[in-house]
Amino acid sequence: MRISPLQTNKDINNKFSFNSVQKPKQNFNCKTINNLSNYYYLPLSFSGNRTYSSDKNELFEVPSHFLIGKCGDVPCPACGRKMLNQNQFLQFKEELNAVDESEYINVLEKWQDYMMPVELQAFEDIKQTIKKHTDMRKPNDLRTALVILRHSKLTQLQAIQMRRVKKMRSLAKSLPEEEKAVLMAKLEKLQKIIKKTGEESPFRRKIMIDKISKIKIKNPIKYKKLQDIAASFPTSNDIDSAWIVKYSGKNKLGEDWTSYDIALRLLAPSIANTDHILAYSTEQGHDDITNYMSMHTGCNTRKSNKSFLQWYYEDKKLRQQSMEDYFKKADELISSGQVDNPKYTDYVAKATETIREVSKGKVEIKL
């Protein structure tokens, strides 16, 4: 089959964009997290060039323009909790800016129904700490509460990390001597890093995964198992102990996280993002609304480029119910005219068909 100059291999392999004219490249400047006034744009932006393609022009949609996530109180198809839209997050920031730090707790309580599970648990830990320590020099101070919690949460986190190291050691025993020696040497260094995290030395999970990935192991099954263990090291997206350790420490500039920063990050992962049902990079996921679901920024980060079925079976019962709730709400928004755009008329039917096709009929969304 000849590939037209206007098509890519991805277009040819994608039934949704087959024989379509490739859209012009569109540039999106990535906003950095340092600019907190624009923080809510971060997960909706792409740096560099990106090509968007669809078999039908009327379905083409830049992910950041996807309208479902711009409506309020849409349930996340990953976890089922309500998502924040950009205007709601701006309102939250305005409320924070209008009060003293000692009132941040009251503002956050007003918005806690939007917090994702990890952030909600961290917030509950903060409130309990403040209630218990009535002698705090700064009443209701978020930063002070996290510092008080740090030691116990760090102990929990290190225990989880060391269990991962133990799994890697067990795997190393089954490797040839040369490969075993290299991996064991890396694990000795890793263990020392974990033990140092009680002070100022941060645990750089991404750096650790990168180093582990460069270890040469000939057996592909054992190599993949090693990568899976490395990827399972907890992050602040996964568990409240890691979240509390991170924000009770220092940021990348070596400065303490402030109570204002901490308050923002309790809500920021709840902002609506746009997820590809079929992953863009690994499943030839096309860029139009038939392949989109709105999703929490935090949930979308966790999903990353996993295949749809891998993501679905991580928590089948929760994903099934959450997606059904999401599509029911989307259908309600479209039917009532709150999403007033003709291209969305068949969105629910077509997106759920995408799910049915990619899962080969194993996942059926009941509305």
FIGU-606719 format. One record per residue (C-alpha): residue number from 0; residue in one letter; chain; x, y, z. Coordinates in nm, 3 decimals, padded with zeros to 5 digits. Example, Ala and Ser with C-alpha at 12.3 -4.5 7.8 and 13.67 -1.06 7.14 Angstrom:
2
  seq  type  mol        x        y        z
    0     a    A   01.230  -00.450   00.780
    1     s    A   01.367  -00.106   00.714
//
This chain:
367
  seq  type  mol        x        y        z
    0     m    A   00.000   00.000   00.000
    1     r    A   00.139   00.340  -00.095
    2     i    A   00.148   00.606   00.173
    3     s    A   00.040   00.947   00.056
    4     p    A   00.277   01.236   00.132
    5     l    A  -00.008   01.376   00.340
    6     q    A  -00.036   01.061   00.551
    7     t    A   00.175   00.899   00.817
    8     n    A   00.214   00.531   00.910
    9     k    A  -00.004   00.609   01.208
   10     d    A  -00.280   00.732   00.976
   11     i    A  -00.257   00.421   00.758
   12     n    A  -00.282   00.190   01.061
   13     n    A  -00.572   00.384   01.209
   14     k    A  -00.916   00.312   01.070
   15     f    A  -01.042   00.642   01.203
   16     s    A  -00.798   00.842   00.993
   17     f    A  -00.751   00.614   00.691
   18     n    A  -00.740   00.804   00.360
   19     s    A  -00.776   01.132   00.548
   20     v    A  -00.583   01.445   00.478
   21     q    A  -00.336   01.509   00.756
   22     k    A  -00.415   01.822   00.953
   23     p    A  -00.158   02.104   00.962
   24     k    A   00.079   02.088   01.256
   25     q    A  -00.040   02.294   01.550
   26     n    A   00.186   02.432   01.815
   27     f    A   00.106   02.452   02.185
   28     n    A   00.345   02.621   02.423
   29     c    A   00.377   02.419   02.740
   30     k    A   00.315   02.627   03.052
   31     t    A   00.550   02.546   03.337
   32     i    A   00.438   02.462   03.685
   33     n    A   00.644   02.754   03.817
   34     n    A   00.380   02.989   03.678
   35     l    A   00.103   02.903   03.923
   36     s    A  -00.139   03.153   03.772
   37     n    A  -00.142   02.933   03.460
   38     y    A  -00.107   02.600   03.637
   39     y    A  -00.442   02.474   03.519
   40     y    A  -00.321   02.485   03.158
   41     l    A  -00.029   02.251   03.222
   42     p    A  -00.196   01.914   03.161
   43     l    A  -00.383   02.046   02.858
   44     s    A  -00.074   02.163   02.668
   45     f    A   00.181   02.003   02.441
   46     s    A   00.528   02.132   02.363
   47     g    A   00.668   02.121   02.011
   48     n    A   00.469   02.009   01.708
   49     r    A   00.184   01.763   01.707
   50     t    A  -00.018   01.631   01.416
   51     y    A  -00.391   01.579   01.451
   52     s    A  -00.582   01.355   01.216
   53     s    A  -00.935   01.230   01.168
   54     d    A  -01.133   01.065   00.895
   55     k    A  -01.407   01.327   00.934
   56     n    A  -01.330   01.696   00.959
   57     e    A  -01.631   01.763   01.178
   58     l    A  -01.495   01.528   01.448
   59     f    A  -01.147   01.678   01.461
   60     e    A  -01.077   01.835   01.801
   61     v    A  -00.761   01.960   01.972
   62     p    A  -00.752   01.777   02.309
   63     s    A  -00.738   02.098   02.512
   64     h    A  -01.056   02.220   02.338
   65     f    A  -01.262   01.912   02.426
   66     l    A  -01.585   02.053   02.568
   67     i    A  -01.701   01.784   02.813
   68     g    A  -01.423   01.868   03.059
   69     k    A  -01.513   02.235   03.048
   70     c    A  -01.848   02.164   03.215
   71     g    A  -01.874   02.143   03.592
   72     d    A  -01.918   01.835   03.813
   73     v    A  -01.855   01.569   03.548
   74     p    A  -01.758   01.235   03.714
   75     c    A  -01.411   01.107   03.626
   76     p    A  -01.425   00.784   03.421
   77     a    A  -01.119   00.654   03.611
   78     c    A  -01.211   00.708   03.977
   79     g    A  -01.571   00.832   03.971
   80     r    A  -01.511   01.152   04.171
   81     k    A  -01.621   01.488   04.035
   82     m    A  -01.379   01.687   03.821
   83     l    A  -01.302   02.058   03.844
   84     n    A  -01.322   02.271   03.534
   85     q    A  -01.084   02.562   03.480
   86     n    A  -01.327   02.829   03.601
   87     q    A  -01.387   02.639   03.924
   88     f    A  -01.013   02.614   03.986
   89     l    A  -00.977   02.988   03.928
   90     q    A  -01.257   03.049   04.177
   91     f    A  -01.077   02.829   04.430
   92     k    A  -00.756   03.028   04.382
   93     e    A  -00.941   03.356   04.426
   94     e    A  -01.087   03.231   04.754
   95     l    A  -00.739   03.134   04.876
   96     n    A  -00.598   03.473   04.781
   97     a    A  -00.874   03.649   04.971
   98     v    A  -00.795   03.493   05.310
   99     d    A  -00.508   03.453   05.553
  100     e    A  -00.310   03.124   05.562
  101     s    A  -00.489   03.025   05.882
  102     e    A  -00.816   03.014   05.682
  103     y    A  -00.689   02.784   05.405
  104     i    A  -00.835   02.482   05.586
  105     n    A  -01.184   02.634   05.570
  106     v    A  -01.152   02.707   05.198
  107     l    A  -01.024   02.356   05.128
  108     e    A  -01.307   02.197   05.326
  109     k    A  -01.550   02.375   05.097
  110     w    A  -01.383   02.212   04.794
  111     q    A  -01.285   01.873   04.936
  112     d    A  -01.559   01.687   04.748
  113     y    A  -01.348   01.748   04.436
  114     m    A  -01.024   01.610   04.580
  115     m    A  -00.890   01.288   04.438
  116     p    A  -00.847   00.992   04.679
  117     v    A  -00.475   01.044   04.756
  118     e    A  -00.512   01.418   04.810
  119     l    A  -00.830   01.369   05.012
  120     q    A  -00.653   01.124   05.247
  121     a    A  -00.359   01.366   05.283
  122     f    A  -00.603   01.645   05.366
  123     e    A  -00.774   01.429   05.629
  124     d    A  -00.430   01.357   05.780
  125     i    A  -00.358   01.730   05.789
  126     k    A  -00.687   01.811   05.961
  127     q    A  -00.637   01.540   06.223
  128     t    A  -00.284   01.667   06.293
  129     i    A  -00.403   02.024   06.338
  130     k    A  -00.683   01.907   06.567
  131     k    A  -00.437   01.703   06.775
  132     h    A  -00.161   01.965   06.798
  133     t    A  -00.342   02.264   06.941
  134     d    A  -00.006   02.412   07.042
  135     m    A   00.107   02.477   06.683
  136     r    A   00.286   02.810   06.653
  137     k    A   00.089   02.885   06.337
  138     p    A  -00.271   02.771   06.389
  139     n    A  -00.415   02.571   06.099
  140     d    A  -00.089   02.602   05.900
  141     l    A  -00.070   02.337   05.626
  142     r    A   00.309   02.336   05.603
  143     t    A   00.355   02.292   05.978
  144     a    A   00.107   02.003   05.983
  145     l    A   00.295   01.823   05.705
  146     v    A   00.629   01.868   05.882
  147     i    A   00.478   01.708   06.195
  148     l    A   00.351   01.417   05.983
  149     r    A   00.674   01.373   05.787
  150     h    A   00.860   01.128   06.011
  151     s    A   00.580   00.871   06.046
  152     k    A   00.487   00.893   05.678
  153     l    A   00.851   00.869   05.570
  154     t    A   00.886   00.549   05.772
  155     q    A   00.584   00.402   05.591
  156     l    A   00.715   00.512   05.253
  157     q    A   01.064   00.374   05.309
  158     a    A   00.918   00.038   05.414
  159     i    A   00.732   00.017   05.080
  160     q    A   01.044   00.118   04.889
  161     m    A   01.257  -00.141   05.066
  162     r    A   01.003  -00.412   04.981
  163     r    A   01.053  -00.322   04.614
  164     v    A   01.431  -00.350   04.659
  165     k    A   01.380  -00.692   04.818
  166     k    A   01.182  -00.805   04.512
  167     m    A   01.464  -00.688   04.287
  168     r    A   01.719  -00.875   04.500
  169     s    A   01.511  -01.190   04.468
  170     l    A   01.502  -01.147   04.091
  171     a    A   01.879  -01.087   04.082
  172     k    A   01.943  -01.431   04.233
  173     s    A   01.800  -01.596   03.921
  174     l    A   02.025  -01.404   03.681
  175     p    A   02.362  -01.510   03.537
  176     e    A   02.653  -01.409   03.762
  177     e    A   02.763  -01.109   03.556
  178     e    A   02.414  -00.962   03.532
  179     k    A   02.350  -01.042   03.897
  180     a    A   02.663  -00.854   04.008
  181     v    A   02.565  -00.539   03.814
  182     l    A   02.210  -00.537   03.948
  183     m    A   02.317  -00.604   04.308
  184     a    A   02.563  -00.314   04.293
  185     k    A   02.287  -00.083   04.171
  186     l    A   02.056  -00.203   04.448
  187     e    A   02.318  -00.129   04.715
  188     k    A   02.334   00.231   04.595
  189     l    A   01.954   00.250   04.573
  190     q    A   01.916   00.126   04.929
  191     k    A   02.151   00.400   05.054
  192     i    A   01.950   00.666   04.867
  193     i    A   01.628   00.544   05.026
  194     k    A   01.779   00.564   05.373
  195     k    A   01.901   00.921   05.310
  196     t    A   01.558   01.057   05.219
  197     g    A   01.492   01.140   05.583
  198     e    A   01.708   01.449   05.539
  199     e    A   01.741   01.660   05.227
  200     s    A   01.825   01.390   04.971
  201     p    A   01.510   01.335   04.761
  202     f    A   01.423   00.996   04.618
  203     r    A   01.435   01.054   04.242
  204     r    A   01.211   00.777   04.116
  205     k    A   01.248   00.868   03.748
  206     i    A   01.627   00.872   03.770
  207     m    A   01.620   00.536   03.947
  208     i    A   01.395   00.382   03.681
  209     d    A   01.620   00.519   03.407
  210     k    A   01.930   00.363   03.565
  211     i    A   01.758   00.029   03.620
  212     s    A   01.638   00.025   03.258
  213     k    A   01.998   00.050   03.133
  214     i    A   02.105  -00.270   03.307
  215     k    A   02.164  -00.533   03.040
  216     i    A   01.960  -00.846   03.102
  217     k    A   01.936  -01.092   02.813
  218     n    A   01.623  -01.271   02.931
  219     p    A   01.337  -01.046   02.808
  220     i    A   01.084  -01.181   03.059
  221     k    A   01.313  -01.111   03.356
  222     y    A   01.407  -00.772   03.211
  223     k    A   01.039  -00.675   03.188
  224     k    A   00.974  -00.801   03.540
  225     l    A   01.257  -00.581   03.666
  226     q    A   01.112  -00.278   03.488
  227     d    A   00.768  -00.350   03.632
  228     i    A   00.908  -00.359   03.985
  229     a    A   01.097  -00.033   03.925
  230     a    A   00.783   00.134   03.789
  231     s    A   00.586   00.021   04.097
  232     f    A   00.789   00.238   04.337
  233     p    A   00.530   00.467   04.499
  234     t    A   00.486   00.830   04.401
  235     s    A   00.286   01.122   04.538
  236     n    A   00.019   01.028   04.282
  237     d    A  -00.021   00.683   04.434
  238     i    A  -00.017   00.705   04.812
  239     d    A  -00.071   00.973   05.076
  240     s    A   00.255   00.895   05.260
  241     a    A   00.454   00.980   04.946
  242     w    A   00.243   01.293   04.893
  243     i    A   00.307   01.415   05.248
  244     v    A   00.680   01.339   05.231
  245     k    A   00.708   01.530   04.904
  246     y    A   00.529   01.846   05.015
  247     s    A   00.679   01.852   05.364
  248     g    A   01.020   01.870   05.197
  249     k    A   01.165   02.110   04.942
  250     n    A   01.081   02.190   04.583
  251     k    A   01.322   02.172   04.288
  252     l    A   01.459   02.515   04.377
  253     g    A   01.558   02.388   04.722
  254     e    A   01.289   02.596   04.892
  255     d    A   01.019   02.483   05.136
  256     w    A   00.680   02.420   04.984
  257     t    A   00.456   02.697   05.117
  258     s    A   00.107   02.650   05.258
  259     y    A  -00.028   02.822   04.947
  260     d    A   00.154   02.580   04.717
  261     i    A   00.031   02.286   04.924
  262     a    A  -00.328   02.409   04.910
  263     l    A  -00.310   02.441   04.531
  264     r    A  -00.174   02.092   04.491
  265     l    A  -00.452   01.941   04.695
  266     l    A  -00.692   02.051   04.418
  267     a    A  -00.481   02.080   04.101
  268     p    A  -00.486   01.705   04.012
  269     s    A  -00.867   01.727   04.012
  270     i    A  -00.876   01.957   03.710
  271     a    A  -01.039   01.803   03.404
  272     n    A  -00.796   01.685   03.137
  273     t    A  -00.852   01.510   02.804
  274     d    A  -00.761   01.141   02.782
  275     h    A  -00.722   00.927   02.472
  276     i    A  -00.926   00.607   02.502
  277     l    A  -00.673   00.441   02.273
  278     a    A  -00.335   00.575   02.385
  279     y    A  -00.194   00.822   02.135
  280     s    A   00.162   00.685   02.142
  281     t    A   00.108   00.310   02.183
  282     e    A  -00.231   00.224   02.029
  283     q    A  -00.246   00.461   01.730
  284     g    A  -00.503   00.664   01.920
  285     h    A  -00.649   00.926   01.686
  286     d    A  -00.712   01.288   01.778
  287     d    A  -01.084   01.349   01.750
  288     i    A  -01.371   01.337   01.994
  289     t    A  -01.462   00.973   01.923
  290     n    A  -01.138   00.879   02.104
  291     y    A  -01.169   01.122   02.398
  292     m    A  -01.284   01.101   02.756
  293     s    A  -01.247   01.385   02.999
  294     m    A  -01.049   01.268   03.304
  295     h    A  -00.882   01.404   03.616
  296     t    A  -00.534   01.536   03.544
  297     g    A  -00.403   01.305   03.817
  298     c    A  -00.589   01.000   03.685
  299     n    A  -00.470   01.073   03.333
  300     t    A  -00.112   01.095   03.458
  301     r    A  -00.148   00.753   03.618
  302     k    A  -00.302   00.606   03.304
  303     s    A  -00.016   00.745   03.095
  304     n    A   00.024   00.542   02.773
  305     k    A  -00.111   00.215   02.910
  306     s    A  -00.333   00.020   02.677
  307     f    A  -00.703   00.063   02.742
  308     l    A  -00.751  -00.296   02.863
  309     q    A  -00.447  -00.286   03.091
  310     w    A  -00.586   00.031   03.251
  311     y    A  -00.940  -00.114   03.270
  312     y    A  -00.839  -00.438   03.440
  313     e    A  -00.634  -00.257   03.707
  314     d    A  -00.968  -00.198   03.880
  315     k    A  -01.240  -00.347   03.661
  316     k    A  -01.538  -00.280   03.890
  317     l    A  -01.445   00.084   03.958
  318     r    A  -01.358   00.161   03.594
  319     q    A  -01.682   00.007   03.465
  320     q    A  -01.903   00.205   03.702
  321     s    A  -01.704   00.527   03.663
  322     m    A  -01.716   00.517   03.282
  323     e    A  -02.088   00.452   03.284
  324     d    A  -02.143   00.747   03.520
  325     y    A  -01.919   00.965   03.301
  326     f    A  -02.097   00.883   02.975
  327     k    A  -02.441   00.925   03.134
  328     k    A  -02.339   01.274   03.247
  329     a    A  -02.191   01.352   02.905
  330     d    A  -02.514   01.241   02.737
  331     e    A  -02.712   01.461   02.978
  332     l    A  -02.494   01.765   02.901
  333     i    A  -02.527   01.715   02.525
  334     s    A  -02.901   01.640   02.531
  335     s    A  -02.976   01.946   02.746
  336     g    A  -02.778   02.176   02.517
  337     q    A  -02.510   02.258   02.775
  338     v    A  -02.259   02.127   02.520
  339     d    A  -02.395   02.325   02.229
  340     n    A  -02.197   02.196   01.933
  341     p    A  -02.340   01.969   01.659
  342     k    A  -02.022   01.761   01.632
  343     y    A  -02.095   01.623   01.981
  344     t    A  -02.439   01.488   01.887
  345     d    A  -02.315   01.128   01.852
  346     y    A  -02.017   01.159   02.087
  347     v    A  -02.142   00.912   02.349
  348     a    A  -02.244   00.649   02.092
  349     k    A  -01.917   00.675   01.901
  350     a    A  -01.684   00.691   02.202
  351     t    A  -01.851   00.389   02.364
  352     e    A  -01.820   00.210   02.028
  353     t    A  -01.447   00.286   02.034
  354     i    A  -01.431   00.119   02.377
  355     r    A  -01.627  -00.181   02.255
  356     e    A  -01.398  -00.221   01.953
  357     v    A  -01.066  -00.177   02.131
  358     s    A  -01.174  -00.428   02.398
  359     k    A  -01.308  -00.669   02.133
  360     g    A  -01.647  -00.663   02.303
  361     k    A  -01.513  -00.736   02.653
  362     v    A  -01.613  -00.390   02.780
  363     e    A  -01.970  -00.277   02.725
  364     i    A  -02.080   00.064   02.855
  365     k    A  -02.442   00.043   02.973
  366     l    A  -02.633   00.371   02.967
//
